[in-house]
């Protein structure tokens, strides 16, 4: 009761709405151009391999920066300024896209967008720190919900306006959303925390936690496949089948509506009762099925229907992987642990688009998607084995 009272005092309903609105604006700025990024680059003459490099560049910055940022956030004991830096960086990245609207400009901008997303550590830890251990999974699913809601708004906006204002126009919307997120971030209130109370050696001890690594790898697979397929090369497949820019946008909107819906479901008691042991292997199987069916479909309407499936991955699998990774992590080391977790899954965001693009250039997109399906199956099997062993160990311990 005392903990709940503290949470209410430090994070009122009004403050929570303010914060989640900022989260949605941040992700709007990061993703409003995404539905047309791959098709825009292809139309500009970029190869599949180069397009994969552009998409992968977004993950490289995160791979390099997330763990050091998490370590730094725990060391200083504050998150507000990291959040502000992420918000302004999200809009600044699209300044490159507005004034340098070609492949090279997008490559440079995606490194900067990766810097912005590296600050997501502090966004998540700041929010979940206002909830009890019992409510961590629901809180994680809720912030993922508003993360996806911001992306959905971006996808809707770009779908409606792209044919009128073009890529430079929707990137200008990204700049404006990033600026608004920055202004809102300046108004958040942070509890007083004594800086510098954690030694680096103590913080680095989270690297020894096995379940943190396990769920980091699960997130690596999920994020890598999601970014490569639903957000990138599936749009290219649609264009090859004759889909218009409007249909490509609708495809991304369907995916994001599904993601928002499944994230809301993940935050519910109905989903929690089954738990991650049930949902993680099941959703990996769904992801594998998606990767097999999309390149073989040969039909625009069928692919649009299939775009519902990766929403389960983003809404359910990623929510559970994140909350499971953070289980029993000491409060003073959460940013470091989150930094490690996000840096590991950034490996997937970096490498999966690059090798899928390279494989597609040499052997066709079908081979690339089948490889991703195999990786998803391995992830599901690994998760099932992990939970089976965990249950067996708990029985022995009891």
Secondary structure, DSSP 4 states (H G I P E B T S, - for coil): -HHHHHHHHHS-HHHHHHHHHHHHHHHHHHHTTHHHHHHHHHHTT--HHHHHHHHHHHHHHHHHHHHHHHHHHHHHT--HHHHHHHHHHHHHHHHHHHHS-SHHHHHHHHHHHHHHHHTHHHHHHHHHTTS-GGGHHHHHHHHHHHHHHHHHHHHHHHHHHHHHHHHHHHHHHHHHHHHHHHHHHTT-------TT-S-HHHHHGGGG-HHHHHHHHHHHHHHHHHHHIIIIIHHHHHHHTT--HHHHHHHHHHHHHHHHHHHHHHTSHHHHHH-HHHHHHHHHHHHHHHHHHHHHH--HHHHHHHTTHHHHIIIIIHHHHHHHHTTT--GGGHHHHHHHHHHHHHHHHHHHHHHHHHHHHHH-HHHHHHHHHHHHHHHHHHHHHHHHHHHHHHHHH-
